[in-house]
Structures are given as C-alpha cells and as structure tokens.
Amino acid sequence: MSKNNSDFFKEKNDWSVIKDKLLGCYLSPYFQKVLMTKKPIYYVDCFAGKGKFEDGNDGSPLIALKVREDCLKRANISFKNGAIQPCFIESDHAVELQQNVATFISNYGDANIISGKYEETILKCLSDKDNYNVFLYIDPYGIKALNFELFKKFKTLGFNSFEMLINFNSFGFFRDACRVMRVNYSNDAALNSLEDLIEYDPMTVDTNAQSEVLLNSIAGGDYWKDIVKDYKAGKFDGYKAEQILSERYKQQLKKFFSYVLDLPIRLKEGQRPKYRMMHVCNHRDGCFLMAQNMQKRKEELFLNIQQDGQFTIFDMLTGCSSTGEGDLITIEEIAEKVSQHLKGYNEIGLTEYIASFVNEYGLICDFKMIYDSLTILEQKKELQILRNPAHRKNGKKSAFWEECKDKTITLRRCKA
C-alpha cells in the first residue's frame, strides 16, 4: 500500500527525516564502491511518494537523485550515463512525483517513474537486470505490502549484487497479530503508543482466517503465532515480544540472504524501539559499509535530530554502552563475544570478521569496542593481528583499523 493519507506530504515529519538520512548517508558510499564493479546500478525506490513535501523538504527520490549526481560527477569511470539508473514506483501520487522530479535537472539521464504498486510491478522492473547491482528502498505505509515471497524471488534473479533497505513496522505487526488471535493488549504500554507513529496503517481484512494468511505472507511463516501465545501466557511483555519477533524475522531473511542488519528506532527519549530498519545484502562489504556508515553518523542522525531541543528520536547506539534495545553492554561482555566469535575461524580478514560479527550480534556497540577487544586478545597471545603494510613510511609499526585497496588486516588465532 502506498503512502496515501491526505496530510502526509504537507510537512516532513521527524520519522521521515530519520529514514531519508539513513538512506542518503548510505547511498553515497554505496554508489562509490559499487561503481568500481564497472557494472550498472539499478536503484529502486519502491514507495516513492510525491518526491517532495509541501514545506519544501526533499523526499527520498530527490535525495537519491542528488546523491547520484554528486557521485557520478566525482566518479572516475567512462560510462557515467547509465551507470546509475533510478526507478521510482508510486501508485497514488505518480503525477506529483513526475512534476517534482522534473524540477531536478540531471546530467546523467532521467529517472524511470512507474505509476503502479510495488508488489505488482517490481518483478517486471527487475526482469532484465541480469548482472546489475540492484538496490531496493522499501518503505511502505504499514506492513501489508511486505510480501516475503517477493524477497525469495529476488534471491533467484541473476544480479551482480543485491541489497534492500526495508522499513519493518515490527510493533504494528505484533499488534495486528494480537488482534487476529484475539489477545488483549490494552494494558501493555508497548502496544498502545503507536499513535505517535503516523506512518502506520493498521491491517484490516474481512476475516481472521484471511488475516492469518496475510500475516504469514508478510512474516515468511507462522512463527509469530507462538510468540503471541507466549505473550498471552505472560511469559514476556510487548517490548520483549517485538524483540523476539524481529529476531525471528531476521532469521527468515537469513535463509535467503547472507547478511541482515537490524536498526531499531524509537520515537521518544526513554522509550524502547518502535520499528525497525532492516538492511539485507549478500556481500560482506555491503554489510560492513552499512554498519560502518551507521556508526560514524550516529551523533548526526540519532543525537542531534530533536524536536524543541529535547526530543531524541532515534535509538541507535549512544556511545559504547547501548545495545540499541534500551539495554547497556560492557566492554567485558563485548570482549567475550569477540573472543567467542573468533573461535569459528582460524584466519579471517577484518572486514569479513566485522560483517560476520554484526550479522550475528547486531550493532550492539561501536567498532572501537570491537577493535579494543581484538587488541586485548593480541596482548594475551590468543590472536595475531597482521597488517599489510606492516609498517608506515616512517618505519613505525602500522596501527590502522580499516581495510581498503592498499591496506589489509588479517586476524589469525594462535594455537592453544
């Protein structure tokens, strides 16, 4: 379902600011890195909206076009025209979208605007994109359009690389699930504060049987029923139920995609997360790049976006102690996880290790805590950290923590 409520585009709300900044901050390094494959990029905004808000703020389509323009202007490649092909799908506001996009004059080709529904048009859009690098931004108004079968079909297509950034309204899903199974949640604060989240369209279908089928199609299975039953039995509250649901949803995605990152978002300072941004890809570099990108910009995105100077919106990491779920984690706990995760490898590159670590544990800390933990293991003679080049030009031992074309880091476990 598209974003079709009449007041949505009058003024850009705080949640839209957050999601679009997440997208824009990632697209720039993503475009730059993927352009190096010398294969075209097909970028699809699957619920594009009007492209611009009435208060003058850019929507996600114009943000993506501006990032594309900047990246191609600086790119040292011969095929700039057609190198990044944007496509915007919109069912309710395609005319306004066309008009707003037309105000941006690009030097590298026009965007393809499709008037229609994502779930009905996306496979046709992707049918001739063999060997392309494909990125889908999936930000629906509600949950009904998140058909898991489509995600499974994407896996079978012959892309050079594939990524998705999905807005998954996990609390909205669970509240709908409780209604379908006739479970009372009226006394649960976690499930009774979604009115703050205007980007939520409650699910309505004719019968509970139809609703169950729809929820199964969204979740990729019926595992959500057991979570609702345990919630009804009082085994945990709504916050924990949402956490379990999100983790199970990630596990479903991981059956078809190698890496899944989970970015929890809260609406007010002091609250637990209200919904999730899910990043899906099949390459360690994509996972690492997204995790790194979010860590580097947490202060800009998550601490400074406030309303009246008091309203912190995003619940990503706040320093070295927040898991992003409202819990705290210590350096000792991180060190234990780092050590445990290393046991699965005799030797591994740092980028691959970090991607694997965050894929397993999520973004529970900043990278410095992981690097500090690796240094401690090296000091204990449990690990060798091999940097290439091993020394700087001045002869001093290298100490860098980021791999690139001319720098690599190998982690090698020492034999007991």
N, C-alpha and C positions, 0 to 999 in steps of 0.2 A: 504494500500500500504506500502511496506517495504522501508527502507532507502536504495535505490539502486543507488544513484548518485555516480559516479565513484571516486570522490575525497573525499567523506565524511569521510572515515576512515584513510586518510593519517595523519591527525593531529586532536587531540581532540579540538574542538572549545569551546569557553567560555560558550556557552549556554548548551552544553552537560555536562560541568563541573558542572554547576549550578544544572541541573536536577538530575544528579547522586549523588551529595552531598545531595540534598533534600531526595533522596531515601535512601542512605546509612545511613544518620543520623536518619532516622525514623525506618528503619528495625531493628536496634539493640534493641531499647526499645520495639518495636512491638513484635519481636520474643520472647524476655524475658518474656513479660507479657502474651502473648497468649500461650506460652508453659505451663503456670500454669493451663490451662484448661484440660491438660492431653489428649488432642485430637490432632491429627497430623495437621501440617500446610502444605498447598499446595500453593507454591509461583510460579506465572507465569509471566515471562517477555514476553509480547505478541509481541513485535517487537525488538528482542534481538540484531540484528545486528551481527557483527563479534565477539563480546565479548572482543576485544582488538583493540586498534588503532596502526597504524604503528609507531607512535612516542613512543610506549611503555606504554601509559596510558591505564588503565583498562576501559573497557566498563561496562555497568550495570550488565551483567551476572557474571563477575568475582567479581565485588563489592559485589553482593548478596551472592555469594558462600563464600567469605571471612568473611562476617558478620555472615553467618550461622555457619561456622566453629568455630568462636570465641564464639558465643552464646551457642552452644552445648557443647563446651569444658568446659564452666563455669556453665552449667545448672545442677541442682540437680534433675535430672529425670532419671528414669530407662530405658526409651525407646528412647535413643538418635538416634539409627539407624532407619530412617523412620519418625522421629519426625518432620523434616522439609524437604519436598520433592520439590526440584526445577524443574521447567519445562521452557524451552526456546523455543519459537516459532520464526522461521525465514524463510522467503520464498526465499530470494535471496542469502544469504551468509551462508547457513547451514553447508557447508563443512568447511569453515574457522572457523566458530563458534565452530564446533566439535573439530577442531585442537587446538584452543586457550583454550577452556575449559579443554581439556585433559592435558594441562600443569599444571593445579592446581589439586594436589592430595588430595582428601578429605578422612577423616577418617569416614565419616558418609553417604556414598552412593553416587553414581553418579547422575548427573542431566539428566533428560529426554530431549533430543533435538528433536524437531519436525520440519521437513522441510515442510513448508506449510504456508498458510495465516491464520492469527489470526481469521478473520471473518468466515473462513471455517472450522477451527479445534477446536476452543475454547469450543464449547458446548460438543463435544465428550470428550475433556480433562476433563471437569467438570462433566460428566455424572455419574461417580461412586464415587463422592466425598461427599456423604452424611455425615453429622456430622464432616466434616473437617473445619478447619479455612482457608479460602481462601483469598489470596491477589493477585490482578492483577495490574501489572505495564503496563499501556497502553500509549506508547509514539510513535505514528505513525509519518511518514514523510508526514505531511499535515493533512487533515481532512477527507478524503473520507472513511477511514475505521471505523470511529466512528459512527457505526450504533446504533441508540438509541434502536431499537427493541431488540438487544442483551442485553443491560443493563436491560431492562424489564424482559427478560427471566432469567437473573441471579437471579433476585429477587424471582423467583418461585422455585429455587432449594433449597434443604434441607441442607444448610450449617450450621455449628455451629456458625460461624461468617463470615462476608464478607466485604472486603474493596477493593477500587480501587484508584489508583493514576493516573490521566488522564492528558495528555498534550492536552489542547484545544486551538487551534490557533484561538482565537476569532477575531482578526483583519483580518486574512486571510479569515475566514468565511464571515465576513461582506463585505470585498472587492469583494469576489466571488458573494455574494448576490446582490451587486450593479451592477455588470456586467450582471448578469442574468436578472435583472429588468431594464437594460439599463439606469442606473442612473450614471451621470457623477461625478467622484470624483477626477478629475485631479488637482483641485486646493486645495485639502484637504491634508495638510501635514501628518495627522494621517494615511492616507491610501496610502501614496506614499513613505513610508520609509521602506517597508518590505524587500527591497533588502538586508538590513543589517541582516535579519533573514534568513540564508541559509537553515534552516530546515523548509522550506515552499514549498509545491508543489501546485501551482495553479490548480484549478479544471478545467478540460476540458472534456466536453461531446458534443455529436453531436447537440443537440437542447436545447433551453431554457426550453422546457417542461420537458425533461429528467433532466436538471439541477435543476429545481424546485423540482422534486421528490427526487433527491439525497440530496438536502439541507434540505428538510423536514425530510428525514430519519436520517440525522445527528442531527438536532435540536430537534427531537421528536415532531414536529408540524410545522405549517406555520406562527407562530407569528412573525418571522423575517421579513415577508413582510411588516407588518405595521411599523416596525422600519425603514425599508428602505424608505417607503413612507414619514414618518415624517422627515427623514433626507433630502430627496429630497425637501420637502417643506421648508427647512431651519429652522426647529424647534430646531435643535442642530447640533453640528459638529461631526466629525468622532470619537473623543475621547469619547464623551457622548454616541454616538450610540453604540460603543463597550461595554461601561459600562452597558447600558440597555440590550443589547443582552446577556451579560454574566450573568446578574441577572436573566433574563428570563430562560436561560439555566439551571441555578441552581434551579430555581423553578420547572422546569420539572423533574430534578433529584430527588427533594424532594418529588415528588408524589410517588416515589417508594423506596426511601431510607431516613432514618431518619435524617442524618447529612451530610451536604455538605459544605466543606471549599473551599475558593477561594483564591489562592495565585497569585497575579498579578506580572508579570515580565516585566521589562523594559530592553532596550538594551543599552542605553547610559544615562549618568548622565544628568538630566534635562528633560528627555523625560517622557511621560506617559507610562503606561504598554503597551506591545505589544502582549502578550498572557498570558494564564492562566494555572496554575497547579490546578486541581480540585481533592480534596480528598473526597471520598464518603464512608460512613460506616453506620451501623445500631446500633451502641452501643456508649453510651456517653463516655466510656473510650477511644475508638478509636479516637473520635473527640477531646477529651481533650488532649490526648497524642500527636496527630499531631500538635494541636495549641501550646501546651507547647514546643514541640520539635522545632518548627519554631521560637518561641520567644527566646528560650535560645541560639540558634545558629545564630541569625540574624547578629551579628557582624562578625562571621567567614564566613558565607555564603554570606552575602549581602553587607558588607562594605569593606572587605579585598580582594575580588576577583576582581582585577583590571588589566587593560592592560596598561603597561608603567606607572603604578603608578597613573593614572589619570582617568581611565575608569571604573566607577562604573556600574555594570551590573544589579544587582537585585534590584527591587523596593519594597522590603518588608518594614517593619517598621524601621524607623531610630530614635530611641528614643521614647519619649512619645507623639510626636505631629503629626506624619504622619499616614494617613489612609492607605497608600499603593497605593492610586489612584492619588497621586500628590497634595492632599489637606491636610490641617492641622486641627487638632481637639484639643480642650482644655479640661482640667480636668473637667471644669464645664459641658461641653457637655457630657463627659463620665459619670459623676455623675448622670446627668439627665436620661441618657439611662439606667444606672444600676438601678436607682430607679423605672423607668417605667417598666423595665423588671421584677422586683421583684413582681409587682402587680399581676402577673399571678400565684403566689404561696403563700400559707400560710406558708409552711415549705418545704425546699429543701436542699439536700446535696450540698456542694460547687462544687464538680466535675460536678455534673449534671447541676448546675446553669451555670458554666462557659461554658460547652459544649452547652447549650441552648443559651447562650448569643452570643457566636461567630457564632453559626449557624444562628442566627437572623441578627446580625450586621456585621459579618465578623471580620477579625483580624484588627480592627481599632486602637488598642492601645496595649501596653504590659499589662501583667497581674497585674503589680504593680498598674497601674492606676485603675483597677477594684477593687483591694483589698483596696486601699486608699479610693475609693468611698464607699465601704461597711463599712469601719471604720467610715467614716463621718456619714453615716446613723445610725450606732450604737450609736455614740455620740449624735445624735439628738433624740435618743429613738424611732426611727422608725423601728429598727431592732435589734434582738438579734443574736450574733454570738456565737454559742455553740460548744466548742471544747471538744473532748474526746480523751485523758485525759484532764481534765480542768486545771491541774497543772503539772509542771515539778517535777522531783525528788527532786529538792532543795526547793520545796514548792511555787515557783513563778508561777504566772498565765501563762498558755500556750499562745503562740503567733504565732504558726506555721500557714502556709497558704497552706499546701499541704497535701492531704489525702493519706493514704497508708493503709496497712493491719491493723496496730495497732493505726492509728490516723484517726479521722473523724471530719468533720466540718459541722454543721447544721446551715442554715440561717432560722430564724423564724421571720416573720413580726409581729410587735407589732400592736395590735388593736388600731384603731383611737379613 
